[in-house]
Amino acid sequence: MPKQKDLKRLVRSRMQKTGESYTGARAQLLAKRARPKAAEPEPNYAALAGMSDESVRAKTGRTWKQWVQTLDAIDGASLRHRDLAQRVYEDFGVPDWWSQTVTVGYERIRGLREIGQRRGGAYEVSKSKTFPVNVGALYRAFSYRRLRKRWLGVAEFEMRTATADKSMRVTWSDGTSVEIYFVGKGASKSQVTIQHRKLPSKAESDKVKQFWSERLGFLATVLVPEKTARG
């Protein structure tokens, strides 16, 4: 009965707008209801996840669409990040690093985080750069205060832990956290990766990303002349 009353109300409303007879207005409304709804375009899962389908399929055996279907089936959006990553690792046999990648991509697709944002709401920035020096020289550019000041400027931090030529964990002057990793790539080539965490907003993360891009560019101008002078 309620549906029938709603239909009559809609018919009378249409009659007033179009001047149609009751029978004509009713027929038009029923025909409109019978038309199939246009299918919504499928989301661009790869763009939402921040990684191509080809890459994730090559390493995990599934495309992003297939991962969404798989993780939706276990109600993945309701799980904590750590628990979901563990399920991807244990239940679906995805290697550790890629289990994290799949979990983060899925959370982005389901609107639980943005690119560069952690599940709790904070943002983080990751920046890497390779230099034509050995890993010891690269590490010293971060660990020696006088040398560091030449490329990092007045920015200061508190060292929490450090492993020579491998990693540092520091607290930035604004209380945010920075992890720094060093990898040797031969006798005269090495890479540093900066992970700046606990940033409060997307705007701040964009600002910090630009900062590290500029500072690592300055570091290249400091390291290369030193290498040339010592060579």
Order of alpha helices (4+ residues) and beta strands (2+ residues): alpha-alpha-alpha-alpha-alpha-alpha-alpha-beta-alpha-alpha-beta-beta-beta-beta-alpha
